[in-house]
Amino acid sequence: MKVALFATCIGDMMFPDAVSATARVLTRLGCDVVFPPQQTCCGQMHVNTGYQKEILPQLDNYADAFADSSIDYVVAPSGSCAGAVRHQHPMIAGRYGTRAQTHAAQACANKTLDLSEFITDVAGVTDVGAYFPHSVTYHSTCHSLRVLKVGDRPWRLLSAVDGIDLRELPGAAECCGFGGTFSVKNAETSAAMVADKTANIRATEAEFVTAGDASCLLNIGGALRRQDSGVHAIHMAEILASTKETPFDVHNRQEASLRGEQ
């Protein structure tokens, strides 16, 4: 099975470890993983800010990168970006684009999946052979929960990880306050929301908080660092990629946090 990895712009720039972890998990599942180099931003932030027609060139670029009929699926370590491709791209192409653009957008949407969807629905497994002997709590991101409707797929995948101490997060389905440009336009409200979210995370006394969206982890992880909480934000792909042979390096994660990195 040929699977194209969609890194997303935030993954490429700020969470490269999550992107490479996704590739390792897909390879472990027996996939032929390819990385189309011309891929770029899906245009979600532009649509959310009102620039809908203006993202048509980004839709064209996504189709150029991933519409190849030899690619069976496109997998992204991001419920937010996968949701944008699946729901925004066909809508925008249908509203402002040509028939050819609409067809290409729908074709790409039909084969674009979030990592948790691909593992459970296509690969048909929940145990990917991961090993992560740490306490972890899981944040349900808005787009993965409400747009993609991934349900309990991420929880099932995490529950199958060897050695993990998975702890339920109070108010897990509540927004962390990031919301893309929402956190910029409504900074005070956003800050209050992430304060509530981090208070719930700290109440679990978990070492790590995980999610399937880098943008939420950026927001939550930044707040936890400013609070000097000792809790580390980690993408779910990194947990699933960790094995007894290649364990996640907690020391490096702690050192990165001290340097102000994610």
C-alpha positions in Angstrom: 0.0 0.0 0.0 1.4 3.4 -1.0 0.8 6.1 1.5 1.8 9.8 1.1 2.8 11.6 4.2 1.3 15.1 4.5 3.5 16.9 7.0 1.4 20.1 7.4 3.2 23.4 7.7 3.2 23.5 11.5 4.5 19.9 11.6 7.2 20.7 9.1 8.3 23.9 10.9 7.8 23.2 14.6 7.0 19.5 15.1 9.4 17.6 12.8 9.7 14.8 15.3 6.0 14.1 15.0 6.2 14.0 11.3 9.1 11.5 11.3 7.4 9.5 14.0 4.3 9.2 11.7 6.5 7.9 8.9 8.1 5.3 11.3 4.6 4.1 12.4 3.4 3.8 8.8 6.5 2.0 7.8 6.1 -0.4 10.7 2.6 -1.2 9.4 4.0 -2.2 6.1 3.2 0.9 4.1 5.3 2.2 1.2 5.6 5.8 2.5 6.3 8.6 0.1 6.8 12.3 0.8 5.8 14.6 -2.2 8.2 17.5 -1.8 5.9 20.1 -3.4 3.4 19.9 -0.5 2.7 23.1 1.5 0.0 24.6 3.7 -3.5 23.3 3.3 -4.9 26.9 3.5 -7.0 26.3 6.6 -6.0 29.4 8.4 -6.8 31.5 5.4 -10.3 30.1 5.1 -10.9 30.5 8.8 -9.9 34.2 8.4 -12.2 34.8 5.5 -9.9 34.4 2.5 -11.7 31.6 0.8 -11.4 32.3 -2.9 -7.7 33.2 -2.3 -6.7 29.6 -1.3 -7.6 28.1 -4.7 -3.9 28.0 -5.7 -3.2 26.0 -2.4 -6.0 23.6 -3.4 -4.3 23.2 -6.8 -0.9 22.6 -5.1 -2.4 20.0 -2.7 -3.9 18.2 -5.7 -0.7 18.3 -7.6 1.1 16.8 -4.7 -1.3 14.1 -3.7 -3.8 13.3 -6.6 -1.4 10.7 -8.1 -3.5 7.6 -8.7 -0.7 5.5 -7.4 -1.1 7.0 -3.9 -3.7 5.0 -2.1 -4.0 7.2 1.0 -2.7 10.6 2.3 -2.0 10.5 6.0 -1.5 13.6 8.2 -0.5 13.7 11.9 -3.2 16.4 12.3 -6.9 16.2 12.7 -7.2 19.9 12.0 -5.4 19.8 8.6 -7.0 16.5 7.5 -10.3 18.1 8.4 -9.6 21.1 6.3 -8.7 18.9 3.3 -11.8 16.8 3.7 -14.4 19.5 4.4 -13.0 22.9 3.3 -11.3 22.0 0.1 -14.4 20.5 -1.7 -16.5 23.3 -0.4 -14.2 26.1 -1.6 -13.5 24.4 -5.0 -17.3 23.9 -5.5 -18.0 27.5 -4.6 -15.2 29.3 -6.4 -13.3 26.8 -8.6 -13.7 25.1 -11.9 -15.2 21.6 -12.4 -11.7 20.2 -12.7 -10.7 21.8 -9.4 -13.8 20.5 -7.6 -13.2 17.0 -8.9 -9.5 17.1 -7.8 -10.4 18.5 -4.4 -12.9 15.7 -3.8 -10.6 13.0 -5.0 -7.9 14.1 -2.6 -10.4 14.6 0.2 -11.7 11.0 -0.2 -8.2 9.5 0.5 -6.9 12.0 3.2 -7.0 10.6 6.7 -5.8 11.5 10.1 -3.2 9.1 11.5 -5.6 7.5 14.0 -8.2 6.9 11.3 -5.7 5.2 9.0 -4.3 2.9 11.7 -7.7 1.7 13.0 -9.8 1.8 9.8 -7.4 1.0 7.0 -4.5 -0.9 8.7 -7.1 -2.5 11.0 -5.1 -2.6 14.1 -5.0 -0.9 17.5 -1.7 -2.3 18.8 1.1 -0.9 16.7 3.9 -2.4 18.9 4.6 0.8 20.8 6.2 1.0 24.2 5.9 4.0 26.4 6.4 3.4 30.2 5.1 6.8 31.4 1.9 8.4 32.7 -0.1 10.1 29.9 -3.3 12.0 29.6 -5.1 12.7 26.3 -6.6 15.9 25.0 -9.4 15.5 22.4 -8.8 18.3 19.9 -11.7 20.1 18.4 -11.2 19.4 14.7 -10.5 15.7 15.2 -13.5 15.3 17.5 -16.0 17.5 15.9 -15.0 17.7 12.2 -13.4 14.3 11.5 -15.3 12.6 14.3 -12.5 10.3 15.2 -14.3 9.2 18.3 -12.4 6.9 20.6 -9.8 5.8 18.0 -6.9 7.7 19.6 -7.8 6.4 23.1 -7.9 2.9 21.8 -4.5 3.2 20.2 -3.0 4.7 23.3 -4.6 2.1 25.5 -2.8 -0.6 23.5 0.7 0.9 24.1 2.8 -1.4 26.3 3.8 0.1 29.6 1.6 3.3 29.4 -0.3 4.6 32.4 -3.2 6.3 30.5 -5.1 8.7 32.7 -8.5 10.2 31.8 -8.5 14.0 31.4 -11.4 15.9 33.0 -13.1 18.0 30.3 -11.0 16.3 27.6 -13.4 17.4 24.9 -13.3 21.1 25.9 -11.3 23.4 23.6 -7.8 24.4 24.7 -8.4 28.0 23.4 -6.0 27.9 20.4 -8.4 27.9 17.5 -5.8 29.3 15.0 -6.4 33.0 14.7 -8.9 32.9 17.5 -6.0 32.9 20.0 -4.7 36.1 18.4 -8.0 37.9 18.0 -9.3 36.9 21.4 -6.2 36.6 23.4 -7.7 37.0 26.9 -10.4 34.5 26.3 -7.9 32.1 24.8 -5.6 32.5 27.8 -8.5 31.7 30.2 -9.4 28.6 28.2 -5.9 27.2 28.2 -5.6 28.0 31.9 -8.6 25.7 32.5 -7.2 23.1 30.2 -3.8 23.0 31.9 -5.4 22.9 35.4 -7.2 19.8 34.4 -4.0 18.3 32.9 -2.0 19.0 36.1 -4.8 17.4 38.2 -4.1 14.1 36.5 -0.5 14.2 37.7 0.5 12.7 34.4 4.1 13.2 33.0 2.8 13.9 29.5 -0.2 15.3 27.7 -0.8 14.1 24.2 -3.0 14.9 21.3 -3.3 14.4 17.5 -2.9 18.1 16.6 0.4 20.0 16.9 -1.3 23.4 17.1 -3.2 22.4 20.3 0.0 21.0 21.7 1.8 24.2 20.9 -0.7 26.2 22.9 -1.0 23.7 25.8 2.7 23.0 25.9 3.6 26.7 26.0 1.2 27.3 28.9 2.5 24.3 30.8 6.1 25.5 30.4 5.2 29.0 31.6 3.7 27.4 34.7 6.8 25.4 35.2 4.5 22.4 35.6 7.0 19.7 34.7 4.3 18.2 32.3 5.5 17.7 28.7 3.3 18.0 25.6 4.0 15.2 23.1 2.3 14.3 19.8 0.5 11.0 19.8 2.6 9.8 16.8 5.7 10.0 19.0 4.2 7.7 21.6 3.1 5.3 18.9 6.5 5.3 17.3 8.3 4.6 20.6 9.4 1.0 21.1 11.6 -1.0 23.5 14.3 -1.0 20.8 14.0 2.7 20.1 12.4 4.3 23.2 11.4 7.9 23.5 14.2 9.9 25.0 12.6 11.7 28.0 15.9 13.4 28.9 16.0 15.1 25.5 12.4 16.2 25.8 13.1 17.7 29.2 16.2 19.5 27.8 14.2 20.8 24.9 11.6 22.2 27.3 14.2 24.0 29.3 15.5 25.6 26.1 11.9 26.8 25.3 11.4 24.3 22.4 8.4 22.0 21.9 
